[in-house]
Amino acid sequence: MAKLDDSIVKHILSSLEDLEFGSIVITVHNGEITQIDATEKRRFALKKTSSPHQQITNKNTK
């Protein structure tokens, strides 16, 4: 593998620092980094609600 360019290393480190959940994929061709893909995952808490079917059933039982 060839010597890494400082700008590429800085970009990879910056991507890692900014990432809370996700992945970084580094693509190498012929010993050279040709591509860096960063995928960020965002997770949101779900509020518990009853399903529409349960709401209809509850209305019919009152």
Backbone as CSV, one residue per row, in Angstrom:
resi,resn,N_x,N_y,N_z,CA_x,CA_y,CA_z,C_x,C_y,C_z
1,MET,0.849,-1.183,0.000,0.000,0.000,0.000,0.887,1.236,0.000
2,ALA,0.486,2.210,-0.764,1.240,3.456,-0.860,1.069,4.279,0.416
3,LYS,1.931,5.253,0.592,1.834,6.152,1.735,0.514,6.921,1.650
4,LEU,-0.150,7.045,2.801,-1.442,7.731,2.830,-1.260,9.238,2.765
5,ASP,-2.081,9.865,1.948,-2.106,11.314,1.849,-2.701,11.888,3.132
6,ASP,-2.098,12.924,3.672,-2.567,13.523,4.925,-4.019,13.993,4.838
7,SER,-4.432,14.510,3.682,-5.810,15.001,3.556,-6.809,13.841,3.653
8,ILE,-6.435,12.673,3.152,-7.321,11.507,3.248,-7.431,11.062,4.700
9,VAL,-6.310,11.007,5.395,-6.313,10.616,6.800,-7.153,11.596,7.613
10,LYS,-7.004,12.879,7.359,-7.782,13.892,8.076,-9.273,13.725,7.797
11,HIS,-9.607,13.415,6.547,-11.018,13.227,6.181,-11.600,12.016,6.914
12,ILE,-10.859,10.923,6.965,-11.328,9.724,7.661,-11.513,10.012,9.149
13,LEU,-10.537,10.656,9.763,-10.638,10.983,11.194,-11.792,11.925,11.478
14,SER,-12.000,12.902,10.616,-13.104,13.837,10.774,-14.444,13.106,10.667
15,SER,-14.538,12.191,9.723,-15.767,11.409,9.557,-16.046,10.572,10.794
16,LEU,-15.005,9.991,11.375,-15.161,9.182,12.585,-15.599,10.033,13.776
17,GLU,-15.037,11.215,13.885,-15.374,12.095,15.005,-16.821,12.560,14.936
18,ASP,-17.335,12.759,13.732,-18.694,13.258,13.548,-19.756,12.161,13.646
19,LEU,-19.342,10.908,13.621,-20.265,9.788,13.548,-20.616,9.262,14.939
20,GLU,-21.919,9.222,15.241,-22.357,8.667,16.520,-22.785,7.212,16.347
21,PHE,-23.610,6.936,15.326,-24.021,5.585,14.969,-23.908,5.458,13.461
22,GLY,-23.296,4.398,12.974,-23.206,4.190,11.541,-21.951,3.461,11.153
23,SER,-21.529,3.680,9.912,-20.348,2.981,9.416,-19.595,3.850,8.412
24,ILE,-18.312,3.532,8.291,-17.467,4.170,7.284,-16.806,3.055,6.489
25,VAL,-16.976,3.102,5.182,-16.406,2.088,4.293,-15.317,2.755,3.467
26,ILE,-14.133,2.176,3.498,-13.001,2.699,2.729,-12.729,1.717,1.592
27,THR,-12.854,2.201,0.354,-12.626,1.371,-0.823,-11.206,1.578,-1.326
28,VAL,-10.512,0.466,-1.566,-9.121,0.509,-2.013,-9.000,-0.235,-3.343
29,HIS,-8.332,0.378,-4.320,-8.025,-0.246,-5.604,-6.536,-0.104,-5.862
30,ASN,-5.903,-1.221,-6.148,-4.459,-1.238,-6.432,-3.644,-0.536,-5.345
31,GLY,-4.042,-0.754,-4.098,-3.291,-0.189,-2.980,-3.541,1.282,-2.713
32,GLU,-4.497,1.886,-3.385,-4.811,3.303,-3.202,-6.256,3.455,-2.725
33,ILE,-6.482,4.354,-1.775,-7.851,4.652,-1.350,-8.521,5.445,-2.455
34,THR,-9.627,4.899,-2.947,-10.326,5.560,-4.054,-11.673,6.139,-3.639
35,GLN,-12.189,5.674,-2.497,-13.522,6.135,-2.111,-13.723,5.946,-0.620
36,ILE,-14.455,6.869,-0.010,-14.839,6.771,1.395,-16.338,7.030,1.476
37,ASP,-17.074,6.046,2.011,-18.524,6.173,2.181,-18.833,6.195,3.666
38,ALA,-19.578,7.199,4.100,-20.015,7.279,5.490,-21.531,7.182,5.517
39,THR,-22.038,6.277,6.322,-23.474,6.101,6.486,-23.818,6.365,7.935
40,GLU,-24.699,7.323,8.154,-25.088,7.674,9.510,-26.453,7.085,9.821
41,LYS,-26.572,6.497,10.990,-27.846,5.955,11.446,-28.435,6.914,12.463
42,ARG,-29.698,7.191,12.323,-30.420,8.020,13.289,-31.517,7.157,13.879
43,ARG,-31.588,7.141,15.195,-32.601,6.337,15.860,-33.533,7.260,16.633
44,PHE,-34.815,6.996,16.506,-35.822,7.811,17.162,-36.664,6.921,18.065
45,ALA,-36.954,7.408,19.253,-37.782,6.649,20.183,-39.220,6.627,19.669
46,LEU,-39.830,5.465,19.737,-41.217,5.327,19.310,-42.135,5.543,20.498
47,LYS,-43.193,6.306,20.288,-44.202,6.492,21.320,-45.187,5.338,21.214
48,LYS,-45.536,4.772,22.357,-46.480,3.659,22.352,-47.885,4.190,22.144
49,THR,-48.517,3.713,21.099,-49.918,4.042,20.834,-50.623,2.747,20.493
50,SER,-51.895,2.717,20.712,-52.640,1.514,20.351,-52.857,1.514,18.843
51,SER,-52.980,0.330,18.306,-53.178,0.206,16.864,-54.591,0.665,16.498
52,PRO,-54.820,1.034,15.243,-56.176,1.455,14.815,-57.208,0.366,15.094
53,HIS,-56.826,-0.901,14.960,-57.752,-2.003,15.221,-58.175,-2.008,16.690
54,GLN,-57.227,-1.779,17.591,-57.549,-1.744,19.016,-58.450,-0.554,19.344
55,GLN,-58.257,0.581,18.660,-59.080,1.754,18.907,-60.520,1.491,18.501
56,ILE,-60.734,0.828,17.374,-62.088,0.506,16.901,-62.735,-0.468,17.874
57,THR,-61.988,-1.500,18.290,-62.504,-2.488,19.221,-62.899,-1.834,20.543
58,ASN,-62.067,-0.929,21.032,-62.362,-0.241,22.295,-63.616,0.613,22.195
59,LYS,-63.848,1.259,21.052,-65.041,2.084,20.877,-66.296,1.230,20.873
60,ASN,-66.211,0.021,20.287,-67.367,-0.856,20.195,-67.724,-1.506,21.529
61,THR,-66.790,-1.592,22.459,-67.043,-2.249,23.731,-67.555,-1.288,24.788
62,LYS,-67.604,0.008,24.512,-68.060,0.984,25.508,-69.539,1.138,25.487
